[in-house]
């Protein structure tokens, strides 16, 4: 990620300004002064940039709502399990785990092609909502299934279509915001995931308690009908709200001047050392495949996802407390509401300090404590407290997504592939993690929690490895700047 010692005076180098000689490196800070007539001076530019960010933030906020629905549609099978889903479909053995894991097989397969296609067409305002409509329809169809094969098929297709959203949303955010702005915005997006775990359980509780037998359908079927329909409605609204990329945006909600400023901001903030054409998809693909950081980040994310598969079985784990079905679903909400608050605070502090490693790993350590407590006791109080400690690991996971985006500053095609690769391959953690919570290991699930402890520990070790690598890369960059006599501090990775 790019870090600036003093954002008011130090900026990266813009190597090839079209209005100047291609043989001269011109500091962007100088460029801003030379071009100040266009903006009416530095103060006018600052005010225009503030207005631009406010407009973009308002439109990007719908991504949080979409992510909430994305995870509700993905995880509603766990709630449906409490109201006859397994019995009505005659599921046996590991078939329920297969229904959960098959989604991630489709999810893995399409993320890289989806992001490459999104980068090519440059129209997320159309592409993402269309995909959203399709996954909403598939969620509705899940409510009509009557067999294991039917549920397995709709879940597999759901994974294929849902693969477009999260890596696409990360890519869209990275196309509008500077590196110093990415961490907080990415964390806010990820709050959609956390909030979905809280409110998804509350919504499921209301539907499962009131819709049983309505129009002759089981309550769990209405869960899929209602939540899938809500997704389709929001998708249609998103077409008119989501922004496109700066370079594909037409004057309307932004003026031509604001669009030029949006493009310039990212040019100033980019790592110009890699001059691969951002639209050269094949070159971007190969550049990503050759970057060791991508594989380290994938390993970190895979381990974290494996450790957080407790989320898929959260209603089941809460049910071990011994309360009724309704109380069980209601008790699922508080741990994730607290996690959402901690995510907000943690991301703000991470951006303010420019630090990533400890903001990611400290919540993981706290989560390990929660897993350890859960392996040792069936006490209602201690076990519920442990669930709170587990849920707060998401406060670190959200920072990780920002770290991932910042580690691939340019070109756009490489970033699109790298983000999709990390997010897709790491979903193997969800596939394997779906099978580490068998009913036979309950109600203590001690073996499951032990696996989560190992996975979290592996993630911490790999985070440290990445931190060391990025520190070394920063030392190399600083040495090159000293050798060429650079007068401004340029690109740096955050660690």
C-alpha positions as CSV (number, residue, x, y, z in Angstrom):
1,X,0.0,0.0,0.0
2,X,1.2,3.5,-0.6
3,X,2.1,5.5,2.5
4,X,3.1,9.1,2.5
5,X,5.3,10.5,5.3
6,X,3.4,13.8,5.1
7,X,0.4,13.8,2.9
8,X,0.5,17.6,2.5
9,X,4.0,17.7,1.0
10,X,5.1,14.3,-0.1
11,X,3.6,12.4,-3.0
12,X,4.6,9.7,-5.5
13,X,6.3,10.5,-8.7
14,X,4.3,10.9,-11.8
15,X,6.6,9.6,-14.5
16,X,4.9,10.4,-17.7
17,X,2.8,13.5,-17.6
18,X,1.3,14.0,-21.1
19,X,1.7,17.8,-20.8
20,X,5.5,17.6,-20.3
21,X,8.6,16.0,-21.7
22,X,8.6,12.2,-21.3
23,X,12.2,12.3,-20.3
24,X,11.7,14.3,-17.1
25,X,10.3,13.0,-13.8
26,X,7.9,15.6,-12.4
27,X,6.8,15.3,-8.8
28,X,3.0,15.3,-8.5
29,X,3.2,18.0,-5.9
30,X,4.8,20.2,-8.5
31,X,2.2,19.1,-11.1
32,X,-0.6,20.1,-8.8
33,X,0.9,23.6,-8.5
34,X,1.5,23.9,-12.2
35,X,-2.0,22.9,-13.0
36,X,-3.6,24.8,-10.2
37,X,-5.4,27.1,-12.7
38,X,-7.7,24.2,-13.6
39,X,-8.8,23.8,-9.9
40,X,-8.7,27.5,-8.9
41,X,-5.8,26.9,-6.4
42,X,-5.0,24.4,-3.8
43,X,-7.8,25.3,-1.4
44,X,-10.4,25.1,-4.3
45,X,-9.0,21.7,-5.2
46,X,-9.2,20.5,-1.6
47,X,-12.9,21.5,-1.4
48,X,-13.7,20.0,-4.8
49,X,-12.0,16.7,-3.7
50,X,-14.0,16.7,-0.4
51,X,-17.3,17.1,-2.4
52,X,-16.2,14.4,-4.8
53,X,-15.5,11.9,-2.0
54,X,-18.9,12.7,-0.4
55,X,-20.7,12.0,-3.7
56,X,-18.8,8.8,-4.2
57,X,-19.3,7.6,-0.6
58,X,-23.1,8.1,-0.9
59,X,-23.3,5.9,-3.9
60,X,-20.8,3.3,-2.6
61,X,-22.9,2.9,0.5
62,X,-25.3,0.6,-1.3
63,X,-22.5,-2.0,-1.5
64,X,-22.9,-2.6,2.3
65,X,-26.6,-3.4,1.8
66,X,-25.8,-5.6,-1.2
67,X,-23.2,-7.5,0.9
68,X,-25.7,-8.0,3.7
69,X,-28.1,-9.6,1.2
70,X,-25.2,-11.5,-0.4
71,X,-24.3,-13.2,2.9
72,X,-27.9,-13.7,4.0
73,X,-28.6,-15.6,0.7
74,X,-25.4,-17.6,1.2
75,X,-26.0,-18.5,4.9
76,X,-29.8,-18.9,5.2
77,X,-29.4,-22.7,4.9
78,X,-27.9,-22.7,8.4
79,X,-31.1,-21.1,9.8
80,X,-33.3,-23.2,7.7
81,X,-31.7,-26.3,9.3
82,X,-33.4,-25.4,12.6
83,X,-36.9,-25.6,11.0
84,X,-37.0,-28.9,9.0
85,X,-34.7,-28.2,6.1
86,X,-32.8,-31.5,6.6
87,X,-35.9,-33.5,7.3
88,X,-37.9,-32.3,4.3
89,X,-35.0,-33.0,1.9
90,X,-34.2,-36.3,3.6
91,X,-30.6,-35.4,4.1
92,X,-28.2,-37.9,5.7
93,X,-24.6,-38.0,6.9
94,X,-22.5,-35.2,5.4
95,X,-25.1,-34.2,2.8
96,X,-25.9,-30.9,4.6
97,X,-22.2,-30.1,4.8
98,X,-22.0,-30.8,1.0
99,X,-24.8,-28.4,0.4
100,X,-22.9,-25.7,2.2
101,X,-19.5,-26.5,0.6
102,X,-20.7,-26.9,-3.0
103,X,-21.4,-23.1,-3.1
104,X,-17.7,-22.4,-2.7
105,X,-16.8,-24.7,-5.6
106,X,-18.7,-22.5,-7.9
107,X,-17.5,-19.4,-6.0
108,X,-13.9,-20.3,-6.6
109,X,-14.3,-21.1,-10.3
110,X,-15.6,-17.8,-11.5
111,X,-13.9,-15.0,-9.5
112,X,-10.9,-14.4,-11.7
113,X,-12.8,-14.5,-15.0
114,X,-15.5,-12.3,-13.5
115,X,-13.1,-9.6,-12.4
116,X,-11.2,-9.7,-15.7
117,X,-14.5,-9.2,-17.5
118,X,-15.5,-6.4,-15.1
119,X,-12.2,-4.6,-15.8
120,X,-12.8,-5.0,-19.5
121,X,-16.3,-3.7,-19.7
122,X,-15.9,-1.0,-17.0
123,X,-19.6,-1.0,-16.1
124,X,-20.1,-2.3,-12.6
125,X,-23.4,-0.4,-12.3
126,X,-24.8,-2.9,-14.8
127,X,-22.8,-6.0,-14.3
128,X,-23.0,-6.4,-10.5
129,X,-26.8,-5.7,-10.2
130,X,-27.5,-8.2,-13.1
131,X,-25.5,-10.9,-11.3
132,X,-27.4,-9.9,-8.1
133,X,-30.8,-10.5,-9.8
134,X,-29.7,-13.9,-10.9
135,X,-28.5,-15.0,-7.5
136,X,-31.7,-13.7,-6.0
137,X,-33.7,-15.8,-8.3
138,X,-31.5,-18.9,-7.5
139,X,-32.1,-18.3,-3.8
140,X,-35.9,-18.3,-4.5
141,X,-35.6,-21.5,-6.4
142,X,-33.8,-23.1,-3.5
143,X,-37.1,-22.8,-1.6
144,X,-38.8,-25.0,-4.3
145,X,-36.3,-27.9,-4.0
146,X,-37.5,-31.3,-2.7
147,X,-34.3,-33.3,-2.8
148,X,-30.6,-33.3,-2.0
149,X,-29.7,-33.0,-5.7
150,X,-32.0,-30.1,-6.2
151,X,-30.5,-28.1,-3.3
152,X,-27.0,-29.1,-4.3
153,X,-27.6,-27.8,-7.9
154,X,-29.1,-24.4,-6.9
155,X,-26.3,-23.8,-4.3
156,X,-23.6,-24.6,-6.9
157,X,-25.1,-22.1,-9.4
158,X,-25.6,-19.6,-6.5
159,X,-21.8,-19.8,-5.9
160,X,-21.0,-19.2,-9.5
161,X,-23.1,-16.0,-9.7
162,X,-22.2,-14.7,-6.2
163,X,-18.5,-14.9,-7.2
164,X,-19.0,-11.7,-9.1
165,X,-19.8,-9.5,-6.1
166,X,-17.2,-9.3,-3.4
167,X,-14.0,-9.3,-5.6
168,X,-15.8,-6.9,-7.9
169,X,-16.8,-4.6,-5.1
170,X,-13.2,-4.6,-3.8
171,X,-12.0,-3.7,-7.3
172,X,-14.6,-1.0,-7.7
173,X,-13.6,0.6,-4.4
174,X,-9.9,0.5,-5.3
175,X,-10.7,2.4,-8.5
176,X,-12.1,5.4,-6.7
177,X,-10.1,5.7,-3.5
178,X,-6.5,6.4,-2.7
179,X,-4.5,4.0,-0.6
180,X,-4.8,6.1,2.5
181,X,-8.6,5.9,2.1
182,X,-9.0,2.2,1.3
183,X,-8.7,0.6,4.7
184,X,-11.7,2.3,6.2
185,X,-13.9,2.0,3.2
186,X,-13.1,-1.7,2.8
187,X,-13.8,-2.2,6.5
188,X,-17.2,-0.5,6.1
189,X,-18.0,-2.8,3.2
190,X,-17.0,-5.8,5.2
191,X,-19.4,-4.7,8.0
192,X,-22.1,-5.8,5.6
193,X,-20.9,-9.4,6.2
194,X,-20.8,-9.0,9.9
195,X,-24.2,-7.2,10.1
196,X,-25.7,-9.9,7.9
197,X,-24.8,-12.5,10.6
198,X,-26.6,-10.4,13.2
199,X,-29.7,-9.3,11.3
200,X,-29.9,-12.4,9.2
201,X,-30.6,-14.4,12.3
202,X,-33.2,-11.9,13.5
203,X,-35.0,-11.9,10.1
204,X,-34.8,-15.7,10.0
205,X,-36.3,-15.9,13.4
206,X,-39.2,-13.7,12.4
207,X,-39.9,-15.7,9.2
208,X,-39.5,-19.1,10.7
209,X,-41.8,-18.3,13.6
210,X,-44.6,-16.7,11.6
211,X,-44.7,-18.3,8.1
212,X,-45.1,-22.0,8.9
213,X,-47.9,-23.4,6.7
214,X,-48.7,-20.2,4.9
215,X,-50.0,-21.1,1.4
216,X,-49.2,-24.7,2.3
217,X,-45.4,-24.1,2.4
218,X,-42.9,-24.8,5.2
219,X,-41.4,-21.8,7.0
220,X,-37.9,-22.7,5.8
221,X,-39.1,-22.4,2.2
222,X,-40.5,-18.9,2.9
223,X,-37.1,-18.0,4.2
224,X,-35.6,-18.5,0.8
225,X,-38.6,-17.0,-1.0
226,X,-38.6,-13.7,1.0
227,X,-34.9,-13.2,1.2
228,X,-34.3,-14.0,-2.5
229,X,-37.1,-11.6,-3.5
230,X,-35.6,-8.8,-1.4
231,X,-32.3,-9.3,-3.2
232,X,-33.9,-8.9,-6.6
233,X,-35.7,-5.6,-5.5
234,X,-32.4,-4.1,-4.2
235,X,-30.6,-5.2,-7.3
236,X,-32.9,-3.2,-9.5
237,X,-32.4,-0.2,-7.3
238,X,-28.6,-0.7,-7.5
239,X,-28.6,-0.2,-11.2
240,X,-29.4,3.5,-10.7
241,X,-27.1,4.0,-7.7
242,X,-23.8,2.1,-8.2
243,X,-21.0,4.1,-9.9
244,X,-19.0,2.9,-12.8
245,X,-15.2,3.4,-12.9
246,X,-13.9,7.0,-13.0
247,X,-12.7,6.6,-16.6
248,X,-16.0,5.1,-17.8
249,X,-18.3,7.6,-15.9
250,X,-20.2,10.0,-17.9
251,X,-21.0,13.6,-16.6
252,X,-24.2,13.5,-14.6
253,X,-24.0,12.7,-10.9
254,X,-20.4,14.0,-11.3
255,X,-19.3,17.0,-13.3
256,X,-16.6,16.7,-16.0
257,X,-14.2,18.5,-13.7
258,X,-14.9,16.1,-10.8
259,X,-14.4,13.1,-13.1
260,X,-11.0,14.5,-14.2
261,X,-10.1,15.0,-10.5
262,X,-11.1,11.4,-9.7
263,X,-8.8,10.1,-12.4
264,X,-5.9,12.4,-11.4
265,X,-6.2,11.4,-7.7
266,X,-5.6,7.8,-8.6
267,X,-2.7,8.7,-11.0
268,X,-1.0,10.7,-8.2
269,X,-1.5,7.8,-5.8
270,X,-0.4,4.9,-8.0
271,X,2.9,3.0,-8.1
272,X,4.3,4.2,-11.4
273,X,7.1,1.7,-11.3
274,X,5.0,-0.8,-13.1
275,X,3.9,0.7,-16.4
276,X,1.9,-2.3,-17.7
277,X,-1.2,-1.1,-19.5
278,X,-4.1,-1.4,-17.0
279,X,-6.3,-2.7,-19.8
280,X,-3.9,-5.4,-20.9
281,X,-5.7,-8.3,-19.3
282,X,-3.2,-11.0,-20.2
283,X,-0.2,-9.0,-19.0
284,X,-2.1,-8.2,-15.8
285,X,-2.8,-11.9,-15.3
286,X,0.9,-12.9,-15.7
287,X,2.1,-10.0,-13.5
288,X,-0.2,-11.2,-10.7
289,X,0.9,-14.9,-11.1
290,X,4.5,-13.9,-10.7
291,X,4.0,-11.9,-7.5
292,X,4.9,-14.0,-4.4
293,X,2.8,-11.6,-2.2
294,X,-0.3,-12.9,-3.9
295,X,0.3,-16.4,-2.7
296,X,1.2,-15.4,0.8
297,X,-2.0,-13.3,1.0
298,X,-4.0,-16.3,-0.3
299,X,-2.5,-18.5,2.4
300,X,-3.3,-16.0,5.1
301,X,-6.9,-15.6,3.9
302,X,-7.4,-19.4,3.5
303,X,-6.3,-20.0,7.0
304,X,-8.5,-17.2,8.4
305,X,-11.6,-18.4,6.5
306,X,-11.0,-22.0,7.8
307,X,-10.9,-20.6,11.3
308,X,-14.1,-18.6,10.8
309,X,-16.2,-21.4,9.4
310,X,-17.9,-21.4,12.9
311,X,-19.9,-18.6,11.2
312,X,-21.7,-21.2,9.0
313,X,-22.7,-23.2,12.0
314,X,-23.3,-20.3,14.4
315,X,-27.0,-21.1,15.0
316,X,-26.0,-24.7,15.7
317,X,-23.2,-23.6,18.1
318,X,-25.6,-21.2,19.8
319,X,-28.2,-24.0,20.1
320,X,-25.7,-25.9,22.4
321,X,-26.5,-23.3,25.0
322,X,-29.8,-25.1,25.5
323,X,-32.4,-22.5,24.7
324,X,-35.4,-22.6,22.4
325,X,-35.2,-22.2,18.6
326,X,-36.4,-18.6,18.7
327,X,-34.0,-17.6,21.6
328,X,-31.2,-19.4,19.8
329,X,-31.6,-17.3,16.7
330,X,-31.9,-14.1,18.7
331,X,-28.7,-14.9,20.7
332,X,-26.8,-15.1,17.4
333,X,-27.1,-11.3,16.9
334,X,-25.3,-9.6,19.9
335,X,-21.8,-11.2,19.2
336,X,-21.8,-9.9,15.6
337,X,-23.3,-6.5,16.5
338,X,-20.3,-6.0,18.9
339,X,-18.0,-7.3,16.1
340,X,-19.4,-4.6,13.7
341,X,-18.6,-1.8,16.3
342,X,-15.1,-3.2,16.8
343,X,-14.5,-3.4,13.1
344,X,-15.4,0.2,12.7
345,X,-13.0,1.3,15.5
346,X,-10.2,-1.0,14.5
347,X,-10.3,0.1,10.8
348,X,-10.3,3.8,11.8
349,X,-7.3,3.3,14.0
350,X,-5.5,1.2,11.4
351,X,-5.8,4.0,8.8
352,X,-4.8,6.7,11.3
353,X,-1.6,4.9,12.3
354,X,-0.8,3.4,8.9
355,X,-0.4,-0.1,10.6
356,X,-1.9,-3.4,9.4
357,X,-0.1,-6.4,11.0
358,X,-1.1,-5.9,14.7
359,X,-4.6,-4.7,13.8
360,X,-5.2,-8.0,12.0
361,X,-3.4,-10.4,14.3
362,X,-4.5,-9.1,17.8
363,X,-8.2,-10.0,17.0
364,X,-7.0,-13.4,15.8
365,X,-5.2,-14.0,19.1
366,X,-8.4,-13.0,21.0
367,X,-10.3,-15.4,18.8
368,X,-7.9,-18.2,19.7
369,X,-8.7,-17.5,23.4
370,X,-12.4,-17.9,22.5
371,X,-11.8,-21.2,20.8
372,X,-9.7,-22.4,23.7
373,X,-12.5,-21.5,26.2
374,X,-15.1,-23.3,24.1
375,X,-13.0,-26.5,24.1
376,X,-12.9,-26.6,27.9
377,X,-16.4,-25.9,29.1
378,X,-20.1,-26.3,28.4
379,X,-21.0,-23.6,30.9
380,X,-23.7,-21.4,29.3
381,X,-22.0,-18.1,30.4
382,X,-18.5,-19.0,29.5
383,X,-19.5,-20.6,26.2
384,X,-21.6,-17.6,25.1
385,X,-18.7,-15.3,26.1
386,X,-16.4,-17.5,23.9
387,X,-18.8,-16.9,21.0
388,X,-18.3,-13.1,21.4
389,X,-14.5,-13.6,21.3
390,X,-14.8,-15.7,18.1
391,X,-17.0,-13.2,16.4
392,X,-14.7,-10.3,17.0
393,X,-12.0,-11.9,14.8
394,X,-13.9,-10.3,11.9
395,X,-12.6,-6.9,13.2
396,X,-9.1,-8.0,12.0
397,X,-10.3,-9.8,8.9
398,X,-11.8,-6.6,7.6
399,X,-8.4,-4.9,7.8
400,X,-6.9,-7.8,5.9
401,X,-9.0,-7.0,2.9
402,X,-7.7,-3.4,2.9
403,X,-4.1,-4.8,3.2
404,X,-4.7,-7.1,0.3
405,X,-6.0,-4.3,-2.0
406,X,-3.1,-2.0,-1.0
407,X,-0.4,-4.6,-1.7
408,X,-1.4,-4.5,-5.4
409,X,-1.4,-0.8,-6.2
410,X,-1.0,-1.1,-10.0
411,X,-1.7,-1.8,-12.8
412,X,-5.5,-2.2,-12.7
413,X,-5.5,-5.5,-14.6
414,X,-3.0,-7.0,-12.2
415,X,-5.0,-5.9,-9.2
416,X,-8.3,-7.3,-10.6
417,X,-6.7,-10.7,-11.1
418,X,-4.8,-10.7,-7.7
419,X,-7.9,-9.7,-5.7
420,X,-10.0,-12.4,-7.4
421,X,-7.3,-15.0,-7.1
422,X,-6.8,-14.4,-3.3
423,X,-10.5,-14.3,-2.6
424,X,-11.4,-17.4,-4.8
425,X,-8.6,-19.8,-4.0
426,X,-8.9,-19.0,-0.3
427,X,-12.5,-20.2,-0.4
428,X,-11.0,-23.7,-0.2
429,X,-11.0,-22.9,3.5
430,X,-14.8,-22.8,3.4
431,X,-15.0,-26.0,1.5
432,X,-12.9,-27.9,4.0
433,X,-14.3,-26.0,6.9
434,X,-17.8,-27.1,6.0
435,X,-16.9,-30.6,7.1
436,X,-15.1,-29.9,10.5
437,X,-18.4,-29.4,12.3
438,X,-20.0,-32.8,12.1
439,X,-22.9,-33.6,14.5
440,X,-20.9,-36.4,15.9
441,X,-18.4,-33.9,17.3
442,X,-21.1,-32.0,19.1
443,X,-22.3,-30.7,21.5
444,X,-18.8,-29.7,22.6
445,X,-17.2,-29.4,19.1
446,X,-13.8,-29.5,20.9
447,X,-12.1,-31.0,17.9
448,X,-13.6,-28.3,15.6
449,X,-12.4,-25.5,17.8
450,X,-8.9,-27.1,18.0
451,X,-8.8,-27.0,14.2
452,X,-9.7,-23.3,14.3
453,X,-6.9,-22.6,16.7
454,X,-4.4,-24.2,14.4
455,X,-5.7,-22.3,11.4
456,X,-5.6,-19.0,13.2
457,X,-2.1,-19.6,14.3
458,X,-1.0,-20.4,10.7
459,X,-2.6,-17.1,9.6
460,X,-0.7,-15.1,12.2
461,X,2.6,-16.7,11.1
462,X,2.0,-15.9,7.4
463,X,1.0,-12.3,8.3
464,X,4.4,-11.9,9.9
465,X,6.1,-13.3,6.8
466,X,4.3,-10.8,4.6
467,X,5.1,-8.0,7.0
468,X,8.8,-8.9,6.8
469,X,8.7,-9.0,3.0
470,X,7.0,-5.6,2.7
471,X,9.5,-4.0,5.1
472,X,12.3,-5.3,2.8
473,X,10.6,-4.0,-0.3
474,X,10.2,-0.6,1.3
475,X,14.0,-0.6,2.1
476,X,14.7,-1.4,-1.5
477,X,12.5,1.4,-2.7
478,X,14.1,3.9,-0.3
479,X,17.6,2.8,-1.5
480,X,16.6,3.4,-5.1
481,X,15.2,6.8,-4.3
482,X,18.5,7.8,-2.5
483,X,20.6,6.5,-5.5
484,X,18.6,8.6,-8.0
485,X,18.6,11.7,-5.6
486,X,14.8,11.8,-5.4
487,X,13.6,14.9,-3.6
488,X,10.2,13.6,-2.6
489,X,9.2,10.4,-0.7
490,X,7.2,8.1,-3.0
491,X,5.4,4.8,-2.9
492,X,5.5,2.7,0.2
493,X,3.8,-0.5,1.3
494,X,2.0,-0.5,4.6
495,X,2.8,-3.3,6.9
